């Protein structure tokens, strides 16, 4: 039975590469013996991406476009694409051609073999600098150390899921602050990893700055682990140990040299304890902020316009 594959593409200011991505992807999809659709999610692009997407969708009814009302972020764009996709198999990828469309036939073979989740594991990233490569590797080591849910090292936002996994993400994983590739890896079912080499960006620059990556990493750690909240306990234990050591040192100094001057020691101890205190308060504040975001229950994304979708289909 012919199955349908949905390609989900997040777009943010990618006018320089959109036509090339579409051309390369269609070339591969036409070789696959399956019906297909390409779901572009325009995440509030401020360049000419919207106009280009309109032209592509006008010429190809298999291309569907979801326009956000503003920029909601890459994670929101991917979940929106999953929400709007109608395929039996779904593949999420970026529009910059770092995720090679030539791997789609191999992904389809894994789906046909019965796998529900295909993690695309990046072995080399030619466009990333030394700093990003090091921080990316360190990120997975930290999150796997802190969390009970172990993630595949260097797994990317390039992945494939079956319809039943997509339904779980649509119905159950509706967090306002999320780490989609992490959720995908922890759903369960039959999973396989495929290694690939990330190509250089065809055009443009990465939309993720070091600051954005740091924020994303912190949100991910707090989403997958409660260990930072326990730092207060560990800090308290450490403070008790230091207090005992300081007390012993004070007694020893009193016996050996008489009453010691405790000014410098006191100031250093106060500064240290307040630093630990504010650090713990900051962590608690971040968790409270995440809880507040969930309680407010604002939409993950807002759709302004949809192109080439069945008008009778219920709006998401």
HUBELUR-V674242 format. One record per pair of residues at least 12 apart in sequence whose C-alpha atoms are under 10 Angstrom apart, sorted by the first residue. I is the first residue (numbers start at 1). J is the second residue. If there is no record, write none. Layout:
BEGIN
I,J + I,J
END
This chain:
BEGIN
1,34 + 2,33 + 2,34 + 2,35 + 2,88 + 3,33 + 3,34 + 3,35 + 3,36 + 3,87 + 3,88 + 3,89 + 3,112 + 4,33 + 4,34 + 4,35 + 4,36 + 4,37 + 4,86 + 4,87 + 4,88 + 4,89 + 4,90 + 5,29 + 5,32 + 5,34 + 5,35 + 5,36 + 5,37 + 5,38 + 5,85 + 5,86 + 5,87 + 5,88 + 5,89 + 5,90 + 5,91 + 5,104 + 5,108 + 5,160 + 5,162 + 5,163 + 6,35 + 6,36 + 6,37 + 6,38 + 6,39 + 6,62 + 6,63 + 6,81 + 6,82 + 6,84 + 6,85 + 6,86 + 6,87 + 6,88 + 6,89 + 6,90 + 6,91 + 6,92 + 6,160 + 6,161 + 7,25 + 7,29 + 7,36 + 7,37 + 7,38 + 7,39 + 7,40 + 7,63 + 7,81 + 7,82 + 7,85 + 7,87 + 7,89 + 7,90 + 7,91 + 7,92 + 7,93 + 7,94 + 7,101 + 7,104 + 7,160 + 8,37 + 8,38 + 8,39 + 8,40 + 8,41 + 8,64 + 8,65 + 8,77 + 8,78 + 8,79 + 8,80 + 8,81 + 8,82 + 8,84 + 8,85 + 8,90 + 8,91 + 8,92 + 8,93 + 8,94 + 8,95 + 8,158 + 8,160 + 9,21 + 9,38 + 9,39 + 9,40 + 9,41 + 9,42 + 9,65 + 9,74 + 9,77 + 9,78 + 9,81 + 9,82 + 9,91 + 9,92 + 9,93 + 9,94 + 9,95 + 9,96 + 9,158 + 10,39 + 10,40 + 10,41 + 10,42 + 10,43 + 10,66 + 10,73 + 10,74 + 10,75 + 10,76 + 10,77 + 10,78 + 10,79 + 10,80 + 10,81 + 10,92 + 10,93 + 10,94 + 10,95 + 10,96 + 11,40 + 11,41 + 11,42 + 11,43 + 11,44 + 11,45 + 11,49 + 11,50 + 11,53 + 11,66 + 11,67 + 11,73 + 11,74 + 11,77 + 11,78 + 11,93 + 11,94 + 11,95 + 11,96 + 12,41 + 12,42 + 12,43 + 12,44 + 12,45 + 12,46 + 12,47 + 12,49 + 12,50 + 12,71 + 12,73 + 12,74 + 12,77 + 12,94 + 12,95 + 12,207 + 13,42 + 13,43 + 13,44 + 13,45 + 13,46 + 13,47 + 13,48 + 13,49 + 13,50 + 13,95 + 13,204 + 13,205 + 13,207 + 14,42 + 14,45 + 14,46 + 14,47 + 14,48 + 14,49 + 14,50 + 14,52 + 14,94 + 14,95 + 14,96 + 14,203 + 14,204 + 14,205 + 14,207 + 15,45 + 15,46 + 15,47 + 15,48 + 15,49 + 15,50 + 15,51 + 15,52 + 15,53 + 15,95 + 15,96 + 15,203 + 15,204 + 16,47 + 16,48 + 16,49 + 16,52 + 16,96 + 16,202 + 16,203 + 16,204 + 17,49 + 17,95 + 17,96 + 17,97 + 17,201 + 17,202 + 17,203 + 17,204 + 18,40 + 18,49 + 18,52 + 18,53 + 18,56 + 18,95 + 18,96 + 18,97 + 18,202 + 18,203 + 19,49 + 19,52 + 19,53 + 19,55 + 19,56 + 19,95 + 20,95 + 20,96 + 20,97 + 20,202 + 20,203 + 21,94 + 21,95 + 21,96 + 21,97 + 21,98 + 21,99 + 21,100 + 21,101 + 21,202 + 22,38 + 22,53 + 22,56 + 22,63 + 22,95 + 22,97 + 22,101 + 24,97 + 24,100 + 24,101 + 24,102 + 25,38 + 25,95 + 25,97 + 25,100 + 25,101 + 25,102 + 25,104 + 26,38 + 26,101 + 27,101 + 27,102 + 28,101 + 28,102 + 28,103 + 28,104 + 28,105 + 29,101 + 29,102 + 29,104 + 29,105 + 31,105 + 32,104 + 32,105 + 32,108 + 33,105 + 33,108 + 34,108 + 35,62 + 35,87 + 35,88 + 36,62 + 36,63 + 36,86 + 36,87 + 36,88 + 36,89 + 36,90 + 37,60 + 37,61 + 37,62 + 37,63 + 37,64 + 37,85 + 37,86 + 37,87 + 37,90 + 38,57 + 38,60 + 38,61 + 38,62 + 38,63 + 38,64 + 38,65 + 38,81 + 38,85 + 38,87 + 38,90 + 38,91 + 39,57 + 39,62 + 39,63 + 39,64 + 39,65 + 39,66 + 39,78 + 39,80 + 39,81 + 39,82 + 39,84 + 39,85 + 39,86 + 39,92 + 39,307 + 39,308 + 39,309 + 40,53 + 40,57 + 40,63 + 40,64 + 40,65 + 40,66 + 40,67 + 40,77 + 40,78 + 40,80 + 40,81 + 40,94 + 40,95 + 40,306 + 40,307 + 41,53 + 41,64 + 41,65 + 41,66 + 41,67 + 41,68 + 41,74 + 41,76 + 41,77 + 41,78 + 41,79 + 41,80 + 41,81 + 41,84 + 41,303 + 41,306 + 42,65 + 42,66 + 42,67 + 42,68 + 42,69 + 42,70 + 42,71 + 42,72 + 42,74 + 42,77 + 42,81 + 42,303 + 42,305 + 43,66 + 43,67 + 43,68 + 43,69 + 43,70 + 43,71 + 43,72 + 43,73 + 43,74 + 43,75 + 43,76 + 43,77 + 43,78 + 43,80 + 43,301 + 43,303 + 44,67 + 44,68 + 44,69 + 44,70 + 44,71 + 44,72 + 44,73 + 44,77 + 44,304 + 45,67 + 45,68 + 45,69 + 45,70 + 45,71 + 46,70 + 46,71 + 50,65 + 50,66 + 50,67 + 53,65 + 53,66 + 53,67 + 53,307 + 54,307 + 54,308 + 57,307 + 57,308 + 58,307 + 58,308 + 60,308 + 61,307 + 61,308 + 61,309 + 62,308 + 62,309 + 63,307 + 63,308 + 63,309 + 64,81 + 64,84 + 64,85 + 64,306 + 64,307 + 64,308 + 64,309 + 65,81 + 65,84 + 65,305 + 65,306 + 65,307 + 65,308 + 65,309 + 66,80 + 66,81 + 66,84 + 66,302 + 66,303 + 66,304 + 66,305 + 66,306 + 66,307 + 66,308 + 66,309 + 67,302 + 67,303 + 67,304 + 67,305 + 67,306 + 67,307 + 68,80 + 68,301 + 68,302 + 68,303 + 68,304 + 68,305 + 68,306 + 69,301 + 69,302 + 69,303 + 69,304 + 69,305 + 70,301 + 70,302 + 70,303 + 70,304 + 71,301 + 71,302 + 72,299 + 72,300 + 72,301 + 72,302 + 73,300 + 73,301 + 74,94 + 74,157 + 74,180 + 74,207 + 74,208 + 75,157 + 75,176 + 75,177 + 75,178 + 75,179 + 75,180 + 75,181 + 75,300 + 75,301 + 76,176 + 76,177 + 76,178 + 76,180 + 76,299 + 76,300 + 76,301 + 76,302 + 77,300 + 77,301 + 78,92 + 78,93 + 78,94 + 78,157 + 78,180 + 79,92 + 79,166 + 79,169 + 79,170 + 79,173 + 79,174 + 79,178 + 79,180 + 79,300 + 79,301 + 80,170 + 80,300 + 80,301 + 80,302 + 80,303 + 80,316 + 82,161 + 82,163 + 82,166 + 82,167 + 82,169 + 82,170 + 83,166 + 83,167 + 83,169 + 83,170 + 83,171 + 83,316 + 84,170 + 84,306 + 84,309 + 84,313 + 84,315 + 84,316 + 85,163 + 85,166 + 85,309 + 86,163 + 86,166 + 87,162 + 87,163 + 87,166 + 88,111 + 88,161 + 88,162 + 88,163 + 88,164 + 88,166 + 89,107 + 89,108 + 89,111 + 89,112 + 89,116 + 89,117 + 89,160 + 89,161 + 89,162 + 89,163 + 89,164 + 89,165 + 89,166 + 90,108 + 90,111 + 90,116 + 90,117 + 90,159 + 90,160 + 90,161 + 90,162 + 90,163 + 90,165 + 90,166 + 91,104 + 91,107 + 91,108 + 91,117 + 91,118 + 91,157 + 91,158 + 91,159 + 91,160 + 91,161 + 91,162 + 92,156 + 92,157 + 92,158 + 92,159 + 92,160 + 92,161 + 92,181 + 93,156 + 93,157 + 93,158 + 93,159 + 93,160 + 94,157 + 94,158 + 95,201 + 95,202 + 96,199 + 96,200 + 96,201 + 96,202 + 96,203 + 96,204 + 96,205 + 96,206 + 97,198 + 97,199 + 97,200 + 97,201 + 97,202 + 97,203 + 98,125 + 98,126 + 98,127 + 98,158 + 98,197 + 98,198 + 98,199 + 98,200 + 98,201 + 98,202 + 99,120 + 99,122 + 99,156 + 99,157 + 99,158 + 99,159 + 99,196 + 99,197 + 99,198 + 99,199 + 99,200 + 99,201 + 100,158 + 100,196 + 100,197 + 100,198 + 100,199 + 103,120 + 103,194 + 103,196 + 104,160 + 106,194 + 107,119 + 107,120 + 107,159 + 107,160 + 107,161 + 107,192 + 107,193 + 107,194 + 108,160 + 110,160 + 110,191 + 110,192 + 110,193 + 110,194 + 111,160 + 111,161 + 111,162 + 111,190 + 111,191 + 111,192 + 114,162 + 114,189 + 114,190 + 114,191 + 115,160 + 115,161 + 115,162 + 115,189 + 115,190 + 115,191 + 115,192 + 116,160 + 116,161 + 116,162 + 116,163 + 116,164 + 116,165 + 116,166 + 116,187 + 116,188 + 116,189 + 116,190 + 116,191 + 116,192 + 117,159 + 117,160 + 117,161 + 117,162 + 117,165 + 117,166 + 117,184 + 117,185 + 117,187 + 117,188 + 117,189 + 117,190 + 117,191 + 117,192 + 117,193 + 118,158 + 118,159 + 118,160 + 118,161 + 118,162 + 118,184 + 118,185 + 118,190 + 118,191 + 118,192 + 118,193 + 118,194 + 119,152 + 119,154 + 119,155 + 119,156 + 119,157 + 119,158 + 119,159 + 119,160 + 119,161 + 119,181 + 119,184 + 119,185 + 119,191 + 119,192 + 119,193 + 119,194 + 119,195 + 120,152 + 120,154 + 120,155 + 120,156 + 120,157 + 120,158 + 120,159 + 120,160 + 120,192 + 120,193 + 120,194 + 120,195 + 120,196 + 120,197 + 121,152 + 121,153 + 121,154 + 121,155 + 121,156 + 121,157 + 121,158 + 121,159 + 121,193 + 121,194 + 121,195 + 121,196 + 121,197 + 121,198 + 122,153 + 122,154 + 122,155 + 122,156 + 122,157 + 122,158 + 122,194 + 122,195 + 122,196 + 122,197 + 122,198 + 123,153 + 123,154 + 123,155 + 123,194 + 123,195 + 123,196 + 123,197 + 123,198 + 124,154 + 124,195 + 124,196 + 124,197 + 124,198 + 124,199 + 125,196 + 125,197 + 125,198 + 125,199 + 125,200 + 125,201 + 126,197 + 126,198 + 126,199 + 126,200 + 126,201 + 127,198 + 127,199 + 127,200 + 127,201 + 127,202 + 127,205 + 127,206 + 128,198 + 128,200 + 128,201 + 128,206 + 131,210 + 132,209 + 132,210 + 132,213 + 133,154 + 135,210 + 135,213 + 135,214 + 135,217 + 136,153 + 136,154 + 136,213 + 136,217 + 137,153 + 137,154 + 138,153 + 138,154 + 139,153 + 139,154 + 139,213 + 139,214 + 139,217 + 139,218 + 139,220 + 139,221 + 140,152 + 140,153 + 140,154 + 140,155 + 140,217 + 140,221 + 141,153 + 141,154 + 142,217 + 142,221 + 143,217 + 143,218 + 143,220 + 143,221 + 143,222 + 143,224 + 143,225 + 144,221 + 144,224 + 144,225 + 145,225 + 145,227 + 146,221 + 146,222 + 146,224 + 146,225 + 146,226 + 146,227 + 146,228 + 147,221 + 147,222 + 147,223 + 147,224 + 147,225 + 147,226 + 147,227 + 148,224 + 148,225 + 148,226 + 148,227 + 149,182 + 149,183 + 149,185 + 149,186 + 149,224 + 149,225 + 150,182 + 150,185 + 150,186 + 150,224 + 151,181 + 151,182 + 151,183 + 151,184 + 151,185 + 151,186 + 152,181 + 152,182 + 152,185 + 152,193 + 154,195 + 155,181 + 155,182 + 155,185 + 155,193 + 155,194 + 155,195 + 156,181 + 156,182 + 156,198 + 157,179 + 157,180 + 157,181 + 157,182 + 158,181 + 159,181 + 159,184 + 159,185 + 159,193 + 159,194 + 160,184 + 160,191 + 160,192 + 161,184 + 161,191 + 162,189 + 164,189 + 165,184 + 165,187 + 165,188 + 165,189 + 166,184 + 168,184 + 168,187 + 169,183 + 169,184 + 169,187 + 173,187 + 174,294 + 174,297 + 174,299 + 174,300 + 175,223 + 175,290 + 175,293 + 175,294 + 175,297 + 175,299 + 175,300 + 176,290 + 176,291 + 176,293 + 176,294 + 176,295 + 176,296 + 176,297 + 176,298 + 176,299 + 176,300 + 176,301 + 177,216 + 177,219 + 177,220 + 177,222 + 177,223 + 177,290 + 177,291 + 177,293 + 177,294 + 177,300 + 178,216 + 178,219 + 178,220 + 178,222 + 178,223 + 178,224 + 179,216 + 179,217 + 179,219 + 179,220 + 179,221 + 179,223 + 179,224 + 180,220 + 182,220 + 182,223 + 182,224 + 183,224 + 218,283 + 218,286 + 219,286 + 219,287 + 219,290 + 222,283 + 222,286 + 222,287 + 222,290 + 223,287 + 223,290 + 226,287 + 228,280 + 228,283 + 228,284 + 228,287 + 229,280 + 229,281 + 229,283 + 229,284 + 229,287 + 230,280 + 230,283 + 230,284 + 231,276 + 231,279 + 231,280 + 231,283 + 232,276 + 232,277 + 232,279 + 232,280 + 232,281 + 232,283 + 232,284 + 233,280 + 235,273 + 235,276 + 235,277 + 235,280 + 236,273 + 236,276 + 236,277 + 239,269 + 239,272 + 239,273 + 239,276 + 242,269 + 243,269 + 246,265 + 246,266 + 246,269 + 250,262 + 250,265 + 301,316 + 302,316 + 303,315 + 303,316
END
